[in-house]
Amino acid sequence: MAPEHTDTIGPDLTRGIGIADLPDGNKLVGHCGDAQVLLVRRGVEIFAVDAHCTHYNGPLVDGLVTGDTVRCPWHHACFDLRTGDALRAPAFKPLACWSVEQRDGEIFVVGKRKRAELSSRKDLVEAMPEKIVIVGGGAAGFAAAERLRREQYPGSIVMLSDDEAPPVDRPNLSKDFLSGKAPEDWLPLRRESYYSKNQIDLRLGTQAVRIDPRTREIVLADGGSIPYDRLLLATGAEPVRLTIPGADQSNVHTLRSLADCRAIIERATTARRVVVLGASFIGLEVAAALRYRGIEVHVVAPDKQPLGRILGPQMGDFIRSLHEKKGVVFHLEEIASSISGSDVNLRSGGTLAADFVVAGIGVRPRTTLAETAGLTIDRGVVVNSFLETSGPGIFAAGDIARWPDPYGGENIRVEHWVVAERQGQTAALNMIGRSEKFAAVPFFWSQHYDVRINYVGHADRWDEIVVEGDIAARDCLLRFKSDGRVLAAASIARDIENLMIEVAMEHEMAAC
Ligand SMILES: Cc1cc2nc3c(=O)[nH]c(=O)nc-3n(C[C@H](O)[C@H](O)[C@H](O)COP(=O)(O)OP(=O)(O)OC[C@H]3O[C@@H](n4cnc5c(N)ncnc54)[C@H](O)[C@@H]3O)c2cc1C
């Protein structure tokens, strides 16, 4: 759960503003009492909705309006301006909508509208499955369950998770929560009561070990079994484990779950030095969070530049210098060969002292369950554009799914929070017979100190990076191109351009 937004800015909209102050196509923020309200004008229509995204309170006035929707500049959530509905993750909760009156050349916001008047729910189809089982209590699993209930799916939903914690805001585990800036009550995606109230049978600490596609049953580690009509596999990924001598020491950590994060925080309360293995997104976010806690951080990684393989050399150099200015010491083109007590021994012969070690050397999709069911696997669970696996009635979403990306024309698998959630939403619709293709442009963000990098699209390889702006000044847009076509873009402080590239990619896909 995100922090409440408290400041009120802009004109008092209950007293009215001149229509001329809101030219066609524009938006502005004002307030009605304590509530911040966004006004958007499209021709003769004027929409009034909450001014902040329900995900992390991003300022929607800095977002992008397309059609009757507004997209958040920070993490690309999208809302319906007519109904306030959260159309796309990472937001789930709707925006409040306000009634607007126009008289004597002025616009007045006259009061909040009731949610019931606004519902845009589509009619349910006839042949509804009775039992849906979701394996995974993470981004994709949660988003699927939430979507099913939002669509008024009347059947049973069982959500299995081998984690002890309910679905949490996993990206926060390497950012504000780890650095100590966010309290733990920000982490749950919903309070516990949400699941019982919505009849989502969330079973924590429950591992699914086998699928029997013939009898349509999930077999649990405790020997029990659960029947399904439709099954969603959303088992995510797990950290690649170190295999060097000493990797099994208790002071060597990985970070995936809330429990992992709590263990690192506990170490951090007494530690003075940490060695982070791997200059991955997670490794570097951990480095930033631990610097915030005043811990000396050394990063050991085989790469020439941190994140250069994904963001290119220019951004890689910037990220390196950003972290170095904050005191992180890099040991690049280097790997750890063993860990012995508090010594991390390097291949080159050196040794780094560390009170603890965090390995951020990548993740691998958790495909074992899918493999036991004989589903088609190709470095992930292969799904079609409806997110159906090769097994009847079995869908997959999130970090495990390899899907046909209509923009790039290849089957891809990514490890992005928003993609996992959106796939969960699409799979939910398809499990109840909607036939909706998953065609969202991939999006992720990463936070390093006060620098947020937004990345849209997908580029495994490119032949050119076109840089606009100034990376060092933290105001830039990088376009990753192949044969002149933009495959992806990364930006700092250029949120609108990033959103516009997302929209352009969507238009290009729709035209195909
Ligand atoms: C620390 C951290 C920071 C991140 N930061 C960002 C970020 O800033 N931006 C971004 O875009 N992405 C980020 N990510 C990646 C993002 O969190 C993942 O892409 C996303 O969580 C994938 O969602 P998922 O539902 O596929 O898997 P998960 O969220 O991992 O959920 C999988 C669930 O399945 C359960 N499970 C697995 N196997 C079984 C089984 N056999 N039986 C029962 N339950 C099972 C697991 O316990 C878990 O609950 C981050 C990841 C981590 C770990």
The ligand as a Gaussian input file, in Angstrom:
#p B3LYP/6-31G(d) Opt

LIG

0 1
 C       13.697000      -7.637000      -4.788000
 C       13.027000      -7.528000      -6.119000
 C       12.848000      -6.269000      -6.688000
 C       12.226000      -6.142000      -7.924000
 N       12.061000      -4.904000      -8.457000
 C       11.432000      -4.765000      -9.642000
 C       11.242000      -3.476000     -10.210000
 O       11.640000      -2.468000      -9.657000
 N       10.598000      -3.394000     -11.393000
 C       10.146000      -4.488000     -12.048000
 O        9.560000      -4.353000     -13.119000
 N       10.326000      -5.733000     -11.537000
 C       10.957000      -5.889000     -10.353000
 N       11.148000      -7.140000      -9.831000
 C       10.683000      -8.308000     -10.579000
 C        9.220000      -8.609000     -10.224000
 O        9.045000      -8.625000      -8.837000
 C        8.820000      -9.937000     -10.844000
 O        8.913000      -9.811000     -12.239000
 C        7.409000     -10.329000     -10.446000
 O        7.292000     -10.494000      -9.058000
 C        7.007000     -11.618000     -11.152000
 O        5.739000     -11.955000     -10.733000
 P        5.275000     -13.494000     -10.712000
 O        3.884000     -13.491000     -10.229000
 O        5.604000     -14.119000     -12.002000
 O        6.222000     -14.158000      -9.632000
 P        6.364000     -13.871000      -8.086000
 O        5.943000     -12.498000      -7.750000
 O        7.743000     -14.300000      -7.721000
 O        5.339000     -14.874000      -7.430000
 C        5.500000     -16.261000      -7.549000
 C        4.744000     -16.920000      -6.425000
 O        4.634000     -18.307000      -6.672000
 C        4.858000     -19.024000      -5.464000
 N        5.229000     -20.389000      -5.861000
 C        6.206000     -20.760000      -6.711000
 N        6.188000     -22.097000      -6.873000
 C        5.170000     -22.569000      -6.124000
 C        4.646000     -23.864000      -5.877000
 N        5.152000     -24.942000      -6.448000
 N        3.593000     -23.983000      -5.049000
 C        3.033000     -22.895000      -4.454000
 N        3.507000     -21.651000      -4.658000
 C        4.550000     -21.495000      -5.481000
 C        5.926000     -18.188000      -4.788000
 O        5.979000     -18.440000      -3.408000
 C        5.385000     -16.787000      -5.064000
 O        4.376000     -16.474000      -4.136000
 C       11.796000      -7.300000      -8.602000
 C       11.984000      -8.567000      -8.037000
 C       12.589000      -8.677000      -6.808000
 C       12.806000     -10.041000      -6.194000

